[in-house]
Amino acid sequence: MRIRPKRALLVGMTHEFDHARDNFYLQQWSLREGIDVQLAYDGQRVVVDL
């Protein structure tokens, strides 16, 4: 079985990441792989339908 989320938010990262630059690189990767991957940000809220 392979997990294939529609969206992934990366959390618990060091403050040394350049959020805008690294999200740009993740966006390019996301387009190739078909999965929306982004760095999360402090205070971000995520709506979850159960």
N, CA, C and O of each residue as an XYZ file, in Angstrom:
200
protein
N       0.843     -1.166      0.000
C       0.000      0.000      0.000
C       0.894      1.236      0.000
O       1.919      1.275      0.681
N       0.498      2.233     -0.763
C       1.263      3.471     -0.862
C       0.364      4.639     -0.476
O      -0.731      4.793     -1.017
N       0.823      5.450      0.448
C       0.063      6.635      0.847
C       0.308      7.728     -0.186
O       1.452      8.003     -0.550
N      -0.755      8.339     -0.650
C      -0.640      9.392     -1.665
C      -1.576     10.537     -1.288
O      -2.688     10.620     -1.811
N      -1.141     11.425     -0.387
C      -2.006     12.524      0.042
C      -2.207     13.543     -1.080
O      -1.389     13.647     -1.994
N      -3.299     14.285     -0.997
C      -3.535     15.376     -1.940
C      -2.720     16.601     -1.553
O      -2.348     17.412     -2.402
N      -2.445     16.722     -0.245
C      -1.712     17.893      0.254
C      -0.895     17.484      1.468
O      -1.347     16.693      2.296
N       0.309     18.026      1.568
C       1.167     17.757      2.721
C       1.779     19.069      3.197
O       2.303     19.850      2.403
N       1.704     19.297      4.505
C       2.321     20.470      5.119
C       3.472     19.985      5.986
O       3.278     19.153      6.872
N       4.656     20.497      5.739
C       5.835     20.091      6.495
C       5.947     20.963      7.741
O       5.959     22.190      7.644
N       6.028     20.336      8.904
C       6.081     21.052     10.184
C       7.344     20.666     10.946
O       8.022     19.698     10.602
N       7.649     21.441     11.990
C       8.773     21.125     12.862
C      10.120     21.413     12.227
O      11.118     20.781     12.573
N      10.158     22.360     11.304
C      11.400     22.673     10.604
C      12.194     23.722     11.391
O      11.639     24.440     12.223
N      13.468     23.795     11.119
C      14.325     24.795     11.738
C      14.003     26.190     11.204
O      13.459     26.322     10.108
N      14.328     27.203     11.951
C      14.083     28.586     11.526
C      15.039     29.023     10.419
O      14.893     30.118      9.875
N      16.007     28.188     10.084
C      17.009     28.551      9.087
C      16.522     28.360      7.646
O      17.239     28.698      6.704
N      15.330     27.829      7.468
C      14.776     27.699      6.124
C      14.343     29.070      5.625
O      13.844     29.887      6.399
N      14.529     29.320      4.348
C      13.980     30.513      3.703
C      12.602     30.098      3.182
O      12.488     29.434      2.152
N      11.577     30.495      3.900
C      10.218     30.006      3.647
C       9.788     30.214      2.197
O       9.308     29.280      1.554
N       9.955     31.425      1.678
C       9.513     31.719      0.308
C      10.327     30.928     -0.715
O       9.757     30.334     -1.630
N      11.647     30.917     -0.569
C      12.510     30.210     -1.525
C      12.225     28.706     -1.515
O      12.070     28.088     -2.569
N      12.158     28.127     -0.313
C      11.979     26.683     -0.219
C      10.579     26.251     -0.644
O      10.417     25.171     -1.210
N       9.567     27.078     -0.380
C       8.229     26.758     -0.884
C       8.200     26.827     -2.410
O       7.454     26.085     -3.049
N       9.009     27.715     -2.998
C       9.112     27.770     -4.461
C       9.666     26.449     -4.994
O       9.127     25.891     -5.950
N      10.742     25.947     -4.378
C      11.319     24.662     -4.795
C      10.321     23.523     -4.585
O      10.202     22.631     -5.425
N       9.611     23.559     -3.468
C       8.609     22.527     -3.205
C       7.478     22.583     -4.228
O       6.935     21.549     -4.616
N       7.126     23.789     -4.663
C       6.079     23.935     -5.675
C       6.505     23.272     -6.984
O       5.699     22.603     -7.630
N       7.759     23.451     -7.375
C       8.267     22.817     -8.594
C       8.220     21.291     -8.462
O       7.819     20.592     -9.393
N       8.629     20.787     -7.305
C       8.588     19.344     -7.044
C       7.138     18.856     -7.073
O       6.837     17.801     -7.631
N       6.245     19.644     -6.461
C       4.828     19.271     -6.393
C       4.219     19.111     -7.782
O       3.436     18.192     -8.021
N       4.580     19.999     -8.686
C       4.057     19.913    -10.050
C       4.511     18.625    -10.730
O       3.740     18.009    -11.466
N       5.746     18.217    -10.491
C       6.253     16.968    -11.084
C       5.594     15.740    -10.473
O       5.270     14.789    -11.184
N       5.395     15.757     -9.148
C       4.916     14.573     -8.434
C       3.401     14.507     -8.275
O       2.861     13.445     -7.967
N       2.706     15.629     -8.482
C       1.255     15.643     -8.363
C       0.738     15.677     -6.936
O      -0.412     15.321     -6.680
N       1.585     16.106     -6.000
C       1.188     16.231     -4.593
C       1.528     17.648     -4.138
O       2.666     18.089     -4.299
N       0.570     18.357     -3.578
C       0.801     19.709     -3.073
C       1.577     19.624     -1.759
O       1.023     19.206     -0.742
N       2.850     20.015     -1.769
C       3.697     19.984     -0.579
C       4.189     21.398     -0.306
O       4.711     22.070     -1.196
N       4.013     21.843      0.944
C       4.428     23.186      1.342
C       4.990     23.153      2.749
O       4.688     22.252      3.531
N       5.820     24.154      3.066
C       6.221     24.357      4.450
C       5.051     25.006      5.175
O       4.465     25.965      4.672
N       4.711     24.499      6.338
C       3.671     25.127      7.157
C       4.258     26.384      7.792
O       5.471     26.591      7.764
N       3.402     27.213      8.358
C       3.882     28.410      9.044
C       3.256     28.490     10.426
O       2.214     27.886     10.682
N       3.893     29.233     11.310
C       3.406     29.375     12.683
C       1.983     29.911     12.696
O       1.675     30.883     12.007
N       1.130     29.287     13.468
C      -0.251     29.731     13.606
C      -1.171     29.263     12.494
O      -2.348     29.623     12.481
N      -0.671     28.478     11.571
C      -1.493     28.011     10.458
C      -2.594     27.092     10.967
O      -2.360     26.251     11.835
N      -3.785     27.258     10.427
C      -4.917     26.402     10.771
C      -5.310     25.606      9.543
O      -5.291     26.108      8.419
N      -5.664     24.365      9.779
C      -6.021     23.467      8.683
C      -7.414     22.915      8.945
O      -7.676     22.361     10.013
N      -8.304     23.066      7.976
C      -9.654     22.524      8.076
C      -9.603     21.060      7.655
O      -9.050     20.726      6.608
N     -10.184     20.191      8.477
C     -10.189     18.759      8.196
C     -11.629     18.268      8.189
O     -12.346     18.420      9.177
N     -12.049     17.681      7.077
C     -13.372     17.053      6.991
C     -13.228     15.596      7.383
O     -12.436     14.862      6.792
N     -13.996     15.175      8.382
C     -13.963     13.779      8.811
C     -15.224     13.063      8.391
O     -15.379     11.873      8.665
